[in-house]
Structure formats: structure tokens, C-alpha cells
Amino acid sequence: MERNRPAALTPLADVTLIGRHTQQRAVVVKAFIRAEGFVGAQALHNRLAADGSPVGLSTVYRTLTALADAGRADMVRDTSGERIFRYRPGPDHRHYLLCTECGLSRPVDSGPVEDWADTIARTSGFANVRHTVELSGVCPDCGRQRATAEHR
């Protein structure tokens, strides 16, 4: 899967967006950028531990949450309710369709949702309006595998 990250954006730039630059935060951000698709804090922490990085789980959670708050990560909840994150290479907020079987994620056209949210914010008088839209289902590959297994 190709990452569409502009050359000007570096992990260090993302670390400075979320507060004080520390070695641990830089390690988490670099690992997060390398992760494919959505990843949970526990899974990312496990990868870091397997690579020998002594970063605490709480640091991973705080870093991912700070990246999401700074607009550098998209966050959704998986079927168990865990927050999972995906690196956002640009400032544009995106929505995804997430496979509940394999975790595959695909960005979706969310223009109508964004327009609706902007209209609600403008007409309500509220400021800093945020929204969450989570779409999940079974991807075509998993659907075929499930159908094949059911026919056996």
C-alpha cells in the first residue's frame, strides 16, 4: 500500500505538533507512520517492544491521542470498541470503511457528511464542532471466504 505523504512532512514535524519533543514520542510516531492501515495502541506497543524499543504503553496511548487531536491521525472504534488509529499524512479529515473481519480500510467520499456538519455548526452557533462517522462491513475478499466456508 502506497503512503501519500508529502516529502515536507517528517515524523519530527508531527512530534512537534503534539507538544514537547521526546525520543519516546519520536519512536512512536515513526512506528505509527510505518504501520499499514489502522492500528491500536496495544498492537503498536507490542510492535515496539518486539523491536526492542522501551516505550511505555501509556506513552503510546498519549501520543496517538495527541496526534488525533492535532489532526495527524484518524481514529475509529473497532467492533470490540477499541480505539484504532491511522496516520493522516495531510490536514484533510477522512472517513473510512473498515472490514470487521480483516481490518482492511478504504477511504470513502465524505463530502456530504462534511457539508452537513459544516451546516449544523454554522446554523447552531456552536464553535469547534467535531463529528465521528464510522462505517464498517465485510470486504469482498472476506465475504467470498465466508461464503466458501459456509458452503463446505
PAKEDO-662276 format. One record per residue: residue number from 1; x, y, z of N, C-alpha, C, O in turn. Coordinates in Angstrom, 2 decimals, padded with zeros to 5 digits. Each point is the difference from the previous one (the first is absolute). Example, Ala and Ser with C-alpha at 12.3 -4.5 7.8 and 13.67 -1.06 7.14 Angstrom:
BEGIN
R | resi | nx | ny | nz | cax | cay | caz | cx | cy | cz | ox | oy | oz
R | 1 | 013.19 | -005.69 | 007.80 | -000.89 | 001.19 | 000.00 | 000.90 | 001.20 | 000.00 | 001.04 | -000.02 | 000.66
R | 2 | -001.39 | 001.07 | -001.38 | 000.82 | 001.19 | 000.06 | -000.77 | 001.09 | 000.73 | 000.51 | 001.11 | 000.17
//
This chain:
BEGIN
R | resi | nx | ny | nz | cax | cay | caz | cx | cy | cz | ox | oy | oz
R | 1 | 000.84 | -001.18 | 000.00 | -000.84 | 001.18 | 000.00 | 000.89 | 001.24 | 000.00 | 000.89 | 000.13 | 000.83
R | 2 | -001.14 | 000.77 | -001.75 | 000.81 | 001.21 | -000.15 | -000.44 | 001.05 | 001.01 | -001.19 | 000.25 | 000.18
R | 3 | 002.16 | 000.37 | 000.45 | -000.28 | 001.09 | 000.93 | 000.11 | 001.31 | -000.77 | 001.02 | 000.25 | -000.64
R | 4 | -002.03 | 000.56 | 000.68 | 000.02 | 001.28 | -000.70 | 000.38 | 001.10 | 000.97 | -000.81 | 000.88 | 000.31
R | 5 | 002.04 | -000.91 | 000.16 | 000.47 | 000.99 | 000.97 | 000.88 | 001.00 | -000.72 | 001.00 | -000.39 | -000.60
R | 6 | -001.34 | 001.68 | 000.65 | 000.86 | 001.00 | -000.64 | 001.41 | -000.05 | 000.60 | 000.17 | -000.27 | 001.19
R | 7 | 000.81 | 000.53 | -002.03 | 001.39 | -000.09 | 000.44 | 000.31 | 000.96 | 001.14 | 000.87 | -000.28 | 000.82
R | 8 | -001.58 | 001.41 | -000.74 | 000.28 | 000.99 | 001.03 | -000.41 | -000.47 | 001.39 | 000.52 | 000.51 | 001.00
R | 9 | -001.44 | -001.45 | -000.91 | -000.42 | -000.48 | 001.31 | 000.94 | -001.09 | 000.48 | 000.25 | -000.98 | -000.69
R | 10 | 000.26 | 001.18 | 001.87 | 000.90 | -000.97 | 000.59 | -000.55 | -000.42 | 001.35 | -000.81 | 000.72 | 000.58
R | 11 | 001.23 | -001.88 | -000.08 | -000.44 | -000.39 | 001.34 | 000.33 | 001.06 | 001.04 | -000.78 | 000.21 | 000.92
R | 12 | 001.92 | 000.46 | -001.05 | 000.36 | 001.04 | 000.95 | -001.02 | 001.13 | -000.02 | -000.37 | 000.53 | 001.05
R | 13 | -000.08 | -000.15 | -002.24 | -001.00 | 001.07 | -000.10 | -001.27 | -000.41 | 000.72 | -000.62 | 000.82 | 000.68
R | 14 | 000.22 | -002.08 | -000.80 | -001.21 | -000.46 | 000.68 | 000.20 | -000.03 | 001.51 | -000.93 | 000.29 | 000.75
R | 15 | 002.12 | -000.63 | -000.29 | 000.27 | -000.02 | 001.44 | -000.11 | 001.41 | 000.56 | -000.54 | 000.19 | 001.09
R | 16 | 001.04 | 000.81 | -001.81 | -000.05 | 001.36 | 000.53 | -001.42 | 000.53 | 000.05 | -000.27 | 000.95 | 000.75
R | 17 | -000.64 | -001.52 | -001.53 | -001.40 | 000.42 | 000.04 | -000.68 | -000.39 | 001.30 | -001.00 | 000.61 | 000.38
R | 18 | 001.52 | -001.61 | 000.30 | -000.71 | -000.56 | 001.16 | 000.69 | 000.31 | 001.31 | -000.20 | -000.70 | 000.99
R | 19 | 001.00 | 001.74 | -000.97 | 000.63 | 000.39 | 001.26 | 001.49 | -000.21 | -000.01 | 000.66 | 000.01 | -001.04
R | 20 | -000.14 | -000.21 | 002.23 | 001.44 | -000.13 | 000.20 | 000.55 | -001.19 | -000.78 | -000.54 | -001.11 | 000.05
R | 21 | 001.64 | 001.35 | -000.77 | 000.65 | -001.05 | -000.77 | 000.79 | -000.90 | 000.92 | 000.92 | 000.46 | 000.69
R | 22 | -001.27 | -001.74 | -000.66 | 000.77 | -000.98 | 000.76 | 000.38 | -001.15 | -000.92 | -000.63 | -000.22 | -001.04
R | 23 | 001.66 | -000.49 | 001.43 | 000.46 | -001.15 | -000.79 | -001.12 | -001.05 | -000.10 | -000.20 | -000.58 | -001.06
R | 24 | -000.53 | 000.35 | 002.16 | -001.06 | -001.00 | 000.01 | -001.12 | 000.38 | -000.96 | -000.50 | -000.84 | -000.75
R | 25 | 000.10 | 002.10 | 000.76 | -001.05 | 000.45 | -000.93 | 000.46 | -000.16 | -001.44 | -000.78 | -000.42 | -000.86
R | 26 | 002.03 | 000.75 | 000.59 | 000.52 | -000.14 | -001.36 | -000.03 | -001.45 | -000.45 | -000.33 | -000.29 | -001.14
R | 27 | 000.68 | -000.63 | 002.03 | -000.03 | -001.43 | -000.32 | -001.42 | -000.44 | -000.30 | -000.24 | -000.73 | -000.97
R | 28 | -000.71 | 001.17 | 001.79 | -001.41 | -000.37 | -000.22 | -000.50 | 000.55 | -001.32 | -000.64 | -000.72 | -000.77
R | 29 | 000.92 | 001.99 | 000.48 | -000.47 | 000.61 | -001.24 | 000.60 | -000.71 | -001.21 | -000.72 | -000.28 | -000.97
R | 30 | 002.01 | -000.03 | 001.00 | 000.62 | -000.70 | -001.13 | -000.63 | -001.36 | -000.21 | -000.28 | -000.39 | -001.13
R | 31 | 000.04 | -000.35 | 002.21 | -000.62 | -001.33 | -000.12 | -001.44 | 000.13 | -000.50 | -000.45 | -000.82 | -000.79
R | 32 | -000.26 | 001.82 | 001.25 | -001.37 | 000.24 | -000.41 | -000.08 | 000.30 | -001.49 | -000.88 | -000.51 | -000.70
R | 33 | 001.77 | 001.34 | 000.20 | 000.02 | 000.34 | -001.42 | 000.27 | -001.24 | -000.84 | -000.57 | -000.16 | -001.08
R | 34 | 001.44 | -000.72 | 001.57 | 000.32 | -001.24 | -000.73 | -001.13 | -001.02 | 000.04 | -000.06 | -000.87 | -000.86
R | 35 | -000.82 | 000.96 | 001.85 | -001.09 | -000.96 | 000.13 | -000.93 | 000.11 | -001.21 | -000.27 | 001.09 | -000.49
R | 36 | -000.19 | -002.21 | 000.02 | -000.93 | -000.01 | -001.12 | -001.42 | 000.01 | 000.53 | -000.35 | -000.83 | 000.84
R | 37 | -000.46 | 001.73 | -001.31 | -001.40 | 000.05 | 000.40 | -000.16 | 000.44 | 001.44 | 000.86 | 000.70 | 000.55
R | 38 | -001.96 | -001.11 | 000.04 | -000.31 | 000.37 | 001.39 | 000.74 | -000.92 | 000.95 | 000.21 | -001.18 | -000.28
R | 39 | 000.19 | 001.73 | 001.42 | 000.71 | -000.77 | 001.02 | -000.42 | 000.51 | 001.37 | -000.18 | 001.21 | 000.19
R | 40 | 000.03 | -002.12 | 000.74 | -000.30 | 000.37 | 001.38 | 001.27 | 000.28 | 000.77 | 001.09 | -000.41 | -000.40
R | 41 | -001.25 | 001.10 | 001.52 | 001.16 | 000.34 | 000.83 | 000.69 | -001.25 | 000.51 | 001.23 | -000.07 | 000.00
R | 42 | -001.99 | -000.93 | 000.43 | 000.60 | -001.23 | 000.52 | 000.80 | -000.72 | -001.09 | 001.11 | -000.47 | 000.24
R | 43 | -001.68 | 000.39 | -001.44 | 000.71 | -000.67 | -001.10 | 001.27 | 000.76 | -000.37 | 001.04 | -000.62 | -000.26
R | 44 | -001.10 | 001.95 | 000.23 | 001.18 | 000.78 | -000.32 | 001.05 | -000.15 | 001.10 | 001.19 | -000.11 | -000.29
R | 45 | -001.63 | 000.11 | 001.53 | 000.91 | -000.22 | 001.13 | 000.68 | -001.37 | -000.12 | 001.20 | -000.12 | 000.23
R | 46 | -001.97 | -000.90 | -000.59 | 000.57 | -001.34 | -000.17 | 001.07 | -000.02 | -001.09 | 001.03 | -000.65 | 000.15
R | 47 | -001.29 | 001.36 | -001.25 | 001.00 | 000.07 | -001.09 | 001.27 | 000.68 | 000.49 | 001.11 | -000.45 | -000.29
R | 48 | -001.29 | 001.55 | 001.03 | 001.17 | 000.71 | 000.52 | 000.79 | -000.88 | 000.96 | 001.23 | -000.03 | -000.05
R | 49 | -001.93 | -000.68 | 000.92 | 000.67 | -000.88 | 000.96 | 000.75 | -001.11 | -000.74 | 001.12 | -000.34 | 000.37
R | 50 | -001.73 | -000.21 | -001.40 | 000.65 | -001.06 | -000.79 | 001.26 | 000.51 | -000.69 | 000.95 | -000.75 | -000.22
R | 51 | -000.95 | 002.05 | -000.11 | 001.18 | 000.62 | -000.63 | 001.02 | 000.46 | 001.02 | 001.05 | 000.53 | -000.36
R | 52 | -001.35 | -000.73 | 001.66 | 000.93 | 000.38 | 001.05 | -000.10 | 001.44 | 000.47 | 000.89 | 000.49 | 000.69
R | 53 | -001.96 | 000.20 | -001.06 | -000.18 | 001.39 | 000.43 | -000.65 | 000.04 | 001.38 | -001.08 | -000.56 | 000.18
R | 54 | 001.72 | 001.21 | 000.78 | -000.53 | 000.04 | 001.37 | -001.00 | 001.13 | 000.21 | 000.17 | 000.83 | 000.90
R | 55 | -001.22 | -000.78 | -001.72 | -001.02 | 001.04 | 000.10 | -001.18 | -000.58 | 000.76 | -000.47 | -001.10 | -000.32
R | 56 | -000.02 | 001.82 | 001.30 | -001.12 | -000.47 | 000.81 | -001.32 | 000.08 | -000.75 | -000.17 | 000.82 | -000.90
R | 57 | -000.74 | -001.69 | 001.28 | -001.32 | -000.03 | -000.63 | -000.72 | 001.33 | 000.18 | -000.67 | 000.47 | -000.93
R | 58 | 000.79 | 000.14 | 002.09 | -000.68 | 001.29 | 000.22 | 000.55 | 001.08 | -000.93 | -000.74 | 000.88 | -000.43
R | 59 | 002.03 | -000.94 | 000.10 | 000.58 | 000.96 | -000.94 | -000.58 | -000.21 | -001.39 | -000.28 | 000.96 | -000.71
R | 60 | 000.08 | -002.22 | 000.33 | -000.59 | -000.29 | -001.31 | -001.43 | 000.54 | -000.04 | -000.37 | 000.67 | -000.96
R | 61 | -000.44 | -000.95 | 001.99 | -001.37 | 000.50 | 000.05 | -000.03 | 001.53 | -000.08 | -000.75 | 000.57 | -000.79
R | 62 | 001.56 | 000.08 | 001.61 | 000.00 | 001.46 | 000.02 | 000.44 | 000.59 | -001.34 | -000.56 | 000.99 | -000.46
R | 63 | 001.56 | -001.61 | -000.15 | 000.51 | 000.51 | -001.27 | -001.05 | -000.15 | -001.10 | -000.22 | 000.93 | -000.77
R | 64 | -000.42 | -002.09 | 000.69 | -001.02 | -000.21 | -001.04 | -001.18 | 000.94 | 000.21 | -000.52 | 000.57 | -000.96
R | 65 | 000.10 | -000.40 | 002.19 | -001.11 | 000.91 | 000.29 | 000.37 | 001.44 | -000.34 | -000.81 | 000.74 | -000.56
R | 66 | 002.03 | -000.35 | 000.89 | 000.46 | 001.36 | -000.32 | 000.08 | 000.21 | -001.51 | -000.35 | 001.07 | -000.49
R | 67 | 000.81 | -002.08 | -000.25 | 000.04 | 000.10 | -001.46 | -001.40 | 000.17 | -000.57 | -000.21 | 000.79 | -000.91
R | 68 | -000.75 | -001.54 | 001.44 | -001.39 | 000.12 | -000.45 | -000.53 | 001.40 | 000.32 | -000.65 | 000.63 | -000.84
R | 69 | 000.92 | -000.15 | 002.03 | -000.45 | 001.34 | 000.40 | 000.63 | 001.09 | -000.87 | -000.62 | 001.03 | -000.25
R | 70 | 001.85 | -001.26 | -000.21 | 000.71 | 000.97 | -000.84 | -000.35 | -000.14 | -001.48 | 000.50 | 000.75 | -000.83
R | 71 | -001.37 | -001.71 | 000.51 | -000.40 | -000.19 | -001.39 | 000.98 | -000.80 | -000.82 | -000.05 | 000.05 | -001.23
R | 72 | 000.94 | -000.80 | 001.87 | 000.99 | -000.80 | -000.73 | -000.32 | -001.48 | 000.02 | 000.78 | -000.82 | -000.49
R | 73 | -001.93 | 000.46 | 001.07 | -000.44 | -001.41 | 000.02 | -001.52 | -000.04 | -000.04 | -000.67 | 000.85 | 000.59
R | 74 | 000.16 | -001.83 | -001.28 | -001.44 | -000.27 | 000.02 | -000.23 | -001.09 | 001.04 | 000.82 | -000.91 | 000.13
R | 75 | -001.92 | 001.00 | 000.59 | -000.31 | -000.97 | 001.04 | -001.41 | -000.53 | -000.22 | -000.94 | 000.76 | -000.23
R | 76 | 000.82 | -002.10 | 000.31 | -001.30 | -000.66 | -000.02 | 000.01 | -001.05 | 001.09 | 001.04 | -000.26 | 000.61
R | 77 | -002.17 | -000.33 | -000.36 | -000.08 | -001.10 | 000.95 | -000.24 | -001.29 | -000.78 | -000.79 | -000.03 | -000.94
R | 78 | 001.50 | -001.03 | 001.35 | -000.22 | -001.28 | -000.65 | -001.23 | -000.67 | 000.62 | -000.67 | 000.60 | 000.86
R | 79 | 000.37 | -001.82 | -001.28 | -001.22 | -000.66 | 000.46 | 000.00 | -000.28 | 001.49 | -001.07 | -000.19 | 000.59
R | 80 | 002.23 | 000.16 | 000.04 | 000.06 | -000.23 | 001.45 | -000.04 | 001.32 | 000.77 | -000.04 | -000.01 | 001.23
R | 81 | 000.04 | 001.14 | -001.95 | -000.04 | 001.30 | 000.65 | 001.37 | 000.63 | 000.20 | 000.09 | 001.13 | 000.47
R | 82 | 000.97 | -001.85 | -000.83 | 001.34 | 000.57 | 000.15 | 000.21 | 001.13 | -000.99 | -000.42 | -000.08 | -001.16
R | 83 | 001.07 | 001.14 | 001.62 | 000.36 | 001.09 | -000.89 | 001.20 | -000.44 | -000.84 | 001.02 | -000.44 | 000.53
R | 84 | -001.16 | 000.56 | -001.85 | 001.10 | -000.30 | -000.90 | 000.28 | 001.24 | -000.84 | -000.91 | 000.79 | -000.28
R | 85 | 002.16 | -000.63 | -000.10 | 000.46 | 001.24 | -000.62 | 000.68 | -000.29 | -001.33 | 000.57 | -001.07 | -000.22
R | 86 | -000.66 | 002.04 | -000.66 | 000.69 | -000.07 | -001.29 | 000.68 | 001.34 | -000.22 | -000.61 | 001.06 | 000.20
R | 87 | 001.86 | -001.11 | -000.62 | 000.76 | 001.22 | -000.25 | -000.68 | 000.82 | -001.09 | -000.42 | -000.54 | -001.02
R | 88 | 000.32 | 001.83 | 001.23 | -000.58 | 000.92 | -000.97 | 001.13 | 000.86 | -000.55 | 000.49 | 000.89 | 000.70
R | 89 | -000.07 | -001.13 | -001.96 | 001.15 | 000.71 | -000.54 | -000.26 | 001.47 | -000.29 | 000.94 | 000.79 | -000.07
R | 90 | -002.18 | -000.41 | -000.09 | -000.32 | 001.40 | -000.28 | -001.05 | 000.50 | 000.98 | -000.45 | -000.74 | 000.87
R | 91 | 000.08 | 001.99 | -001.00 | -000.93 | 000.60 | 000.96 | -001.46 | -000.41 | -000.21 | -000.84 | 000.26 | 000.86
R | 92 | 000.53 | -000.88 | -002.00 | -001.39 | -000.33 | -000.30 | -000.50 | -001.16 | 000.84 | 000.61 | -001.07 | 000.07
R | 93 | -001.75 | 001.31 | 000.56 | -000.69 | -001.03 | 000.78 | -000.61 | -000.99 | -000.98 | -000.58 | 000.39 | -001.02
R | 94 | 000.70 | -001.69 | 001.31 | -000.54 | -001.03 | -000.89 | -000.86 | -000.97 | 000.79 | 000.12 | -000.13 | 001.21
R | 95 | -000.99 | -000.53 | -001.94 | -000.81 | -001.07 | 000.57 | 000.35 | -001.28 | -000.75 | 000.41 | 000.03 | -001.16
R | 96 | -000.59 | -001.16 | 001.86 | 000.41 | -001.28 | -000.56 | -001.10 | -001.03 | 000.15 | -000.83 | 000.06 | 000.91
R | 97 | 000.84 | -001.01 | -001.83 | -000.81 | -001.20 | 000.11 | 000.95 | -001.08 | 000.48 | 001.01 | -000.27 | -000.66
R | 98 | -001.31 | -000.35 | 001.79 | 000.91 | -000.93 | 000.66 | -000.58 | -001.40 | -000.01 | -001.14 | -000.20 | 000.43
R | 99 | 001.91 | -000.79 | -000.92 | -000.44 | -001.39 | 000.00 | 000.06 | -000.55 | 001.42 | 001.04 | 000.07 | 000.66
R | 100 | -002.14 | -000.62 | -000.19 | -000.07 | -000.54 | 001.35 | 000.70 | -001.36 | 000.12 | 000.22 | -000.49 | 001.10
R | 101 | 000.12 | -000.10 | -002.24 | 000.67 | -001.30 | 000.01 | 001.52 | 000.12 | 000.00 | 000.68 | -000.58 | 000.84
R | 102 | -000.15 | 001.35 | -001.79 | 001.47 | 000.05 | -000.18 | 000.61 | 001.35 | 000.34 | 001.23 | 000.12 | 000.07
R | 103 | -002.06 | 000.91 | 000.15 | 000.52 | 001.31 | 000.35 | 000.35 | 000.88 | -001.19 | 000.46 | 001.13 | 000.19
R | 104 | -000.66 | -001.61 | -001.41 | 000.26 | 000.81 | -001.18 | -000.78 | 001.30 | 000.10 | -001.16 | 000.00 | 000.42
R | 105 | 001.77 | 001.10 | -000.80 | -000.70 | 001.28 | 000.02 | 000.11 | 000.66 | -001.36 | 001.03 | -000.06 | -000.67
R | 106 | -002.12 | 000.70 | 000.29 | -000.05 | 000.74 | -001.25 | -000.58 | 001.38 | 000.28 | -001.04 | 000.12 | 000.65
R | 107 | 001.70 | 000.94 | -001.12 | -000.59 | 001.33 | 000.16 | -001.26 | 000.10 | -000.85 | -000.09 | -000.60 | -001.07
R | 108 | -000.89 | 001.35 | 001.56 | -001.25 | 000.19 | -000.73 | -000.25 | 001.48 | -000.23 | 000.50 | 000.85 | 000.74
R | 109 | -001.27 | -000.55 | -001.76 | -000.39 | 001.38 | -000.28 | -000.93 | 000.45 | 001.11 | -001.09 | -000.56 | 000.18
R | 110 | 001.51 | 001.56 | 000.56 | -000.81 | 000.45 | 001.12 | -000.42 | 001.46 | -000.15 | -000.34 | 000.66 | 000.98
R | 111 | 000.37 | -000.17 | -002.20 | -000.39 | 001.38 | -000.25 | -001.37 | 000.36 | 000.57 | -000.13 | 001.03 | 000.66
R | 112 | -000.89 | -001.86 | -000.90 | -001.33 | 000.34 | 000.55 | -000.01 | 000.06 | 001.54 | -000.70 | 000.84 | 000.57
R | 113 | 001.46 | -001.71 | 000.08 | 000.08 | 000.03 | 001.47 | 000.68 | 001.27 | 000.46 | -000.45 | 000.65 | 000.95
R | 114 | 001.54 | -000.28 | -001.61 | 000.74 | 001.21 | 000.37 | -000.88 | 001.24 | -000.21 | -000.02 | 000.91 | 000.83
R | 115 | -000.70 | -000.88 | -001.95 | -000.89 | 001.13 | -000.28 | -001.09 | 000.09 | 001.07 | -000.29 | 001.09 | 000.50
R | 116 | -000.29 | -002.22 | -000.15 | -001.05 | -000.05 | 001.03 | 000.55 | 000.51 | 001.34 | -000.65 | 000.81 | 000.66
R | 117 | 001.84 | -001.28 | -000.26 | 000.59 | 000.42 | 001.27 | 000.29 | 001.49 | -000.01 | -000.23 | 000.68 | 001.01
R | 118 | 000.72 | -000.15 | -002.13 | 000.26 | 001.44 | -000.10 | -001.30 | 000.79 | 000.12 | -000.04 | 001.04 | 000.66
R | 119 | -001.02 | -001.53 | -001.29 | -001.30 | 000.68 | 000.07 | -000.53 | 000.01 | 001.43 | -000.48 | 001.03 | 000.49
R | 120 | 000.56 | -002.16 | 000.19 | -000.45 | -000.08 | 001.39 | 000.79 | 000.97 | 000.87 | -000.58 | 000.71 | 000.82
R | 121 | 001.88 | -000.67 | -001.00 | 000.83 | 000.91 | 000.79 | -000.39 | 001.45 | -000.25 | -000.14 | 000.79 | 000.93
R | 122 | -000.02 | -000.45 | -002.19 | -000.32 | 001.38 | -000.38 | -001.38 | 000.42 | 000.52 | -000.15 | 001.10 | 000.52
R | 123 | -000.86 | -001.97 | -000.65 | -001.36 | 000.37 | 000.39 | -000.26 | -000.12 | 001.49 | -000.95 | 000.60 | 000.51
R | 124 | 001.75 | -001.38 | 000.20 | -000.23 | -000.19 | 001.43 | 000.70 | 001.05 | 000.86 | -000.38 | 000.23 | 001.14
R | 125 | 001.40 | 000.40 | -001.71 | 000.78 | 000.94 | 000.77 | 001.09 | -000.65 | 000.82 | 000.75 | 000.69 | 000.70
R | 126 | -000.63 | -002.01 | -000.76 | 001.05 | -000.71 | 000.72 | 001.34 | 000.26 | -000.68 | 000.06 | 000.22 | -001.21
R | 127 | 001.00 | -000.26 | 001.99 | 001.36 | 000.15 | -000.53 | 000.75 | -001.31 | 000.17 | -000.34 | -000.81 | 000.86
R | 128 | 001.36 | 000.61 | -001.66 | 000.86 | -001.19 | 000.07 | -000.81 | -001.29 | -000.04 | 000.26 | -000.93 | 000.77
R | 129 | -001.23 | 000.86 | -001.66 | -000.84 | -001.19 | -000.13 | 000.82 | -001.12 | -000.61 | 000.65 | 000.16 | -001.03
R | 130 | -000.70 | -001.30 | 001.68 | 000.68 | -001.20 | -000.48 | -001.05 | -001.08 | -000.23 | -001.09 | 000.06 | 000.57
R | 131 | 001.43 | -001.03 | -001.39 | -000.93 | -001.09 | -000.24 | 000.76 | -001.30 | -000.20 | 001.19 | -000.02 | -000.31
R | 132 | -001.91 | -001.06 | 000.50 | 000.56 | -001.34 | -000.21 | -000.97 | -000.78 | -000.86 | -001.20 | -000.08 | 000.30
R | 133 | 001.71 | -000.51 | -001.36 | -000.79 | -000.87 | -000.85 | 000.80 | -001.28 | -000.15 | 001.14 | 000.03 | -000.48
R | 134 | -001.72 | -001.13 | 000.88 | 000.70 | -001.28 | -000.09 | -000.80 | -000.94 | -000.89 | -001.16 | -000.29 | 000.28
R | 135 | 001.80 | -000.18 | -001.34 | -000.62 | -000.93 | -000.92 | 000.77 | -001.31 | 000.05 | 001.22 | -000.02 | -000.12
R | 136 | -001.93 | -001.06 | 000.30 | 000.67 | -001.30 | 000.02 | -000.85 | -001.02 | -000.74 | -001.21 | 000.18 | -000.16
R | 137 | 001.85 | -001.23 | -000.27 | -000.67 | -001.07 | -000.72 | 001.01 | -001.10 | -000.28 | 001.05 | -000.06 | 000.63
R | 138 | -001.39 | -000.79 | -001.57 | 000.87 | -001.11 | -000.38 | 000.48 | 000.26 | -001.42 | -000.81 | 000.16 | -000.91
R | 139 | 002.13 | -000.12 | 000.73 | 000.58 | 000.28 | -001.32 | -000.30 | -001.15 | -000.96 | -000.35 | -001.10 | 000.43
R | 140 | 000.48 | 001.35 | -001.73 | -000.30 | -001.06 | -000.98 | 000.79 | -001.29 | 000.21 | -000.55 | -001.09 | -000.12
R | 141 | 001.85 | 001.20 | 000.43 | 000.81 | -001.21 | 000.20 | -000.51 | -000.81 | 001.19 | -000.14 | -001.22 | -000.10
R | 142 | -000.12 | 001.88 | 001.21 | -000.49 | -000.72 | 001.19 | -001.40 | -000.55 | -000.25 | -000.34 | -001.08 | 000.49
R | 143 | -000.47 | 001.81 | -001.25 | -001.34 | -000.49 | -000.34 | 000.07 | -001.27 | -000.82 | -000.78 | -000.93 | 000.22
R | 144 | 001.71 | 000.87 | -001.16 | 000.17 | -001.22 | -000.81 | 000.49 | -001.15 | 000.86 | -000.48 | -001.13 | -000.13
R | 145 | 001.43 | 001.41 | 001.02 | 000.51 | -001.04 | 000.90 | -001.10 | -000.52 | 000.90 | -000.11 | -001.20 | 000.24
R | 146 | -000.72 | 002.10 | 000.27 | -001.10 | -000.40 | 000.88 | -001.00 | -000.86 | -000.78 | -000.47 | -001.02 | 000.51
R | 147 | 000.15 | 001.43 | -001.74 | -000.95 | -000.75 | -000.83 | 000.55 | -001.39 | -000.31 | -000.74 | -000.98 | 000.02
R | 148 | 002.03 | 000.90 | -000.31 | 000.63 | -001.29 | -000.31 | -000.05 | -000.91 | 001.23 | -000.30 | -001.19 | -000.11
R | 149 | 000.59 | 001.74 | 001.26 | -000.02 | -000.80 | 001.24 | -001.40 | -000.48 | 000.35 | -000.18 | -001.10 | 000.51
R | 150 | -000.83 | 001.92 | -000.80 | -001.38 | -000.38 | 000.28 | -000.49 | -001.09 | -000.93 | -000.90 | -000.74 | 000.36
R | 151 | 001.46 | 000.63 | -001.55 | -000.41 | -001.01 | -000.96 | 000.68 | -001.34 | 000.21 | -000.31 | -000.97 | -000.69
R | 152 | 001.23 | 000.90 | 001.62 | 000.73 | -001.25 | 000.24 | -000.80 | -000.91 | 000.88 | 000.44 | -001.10 | 000.32
//
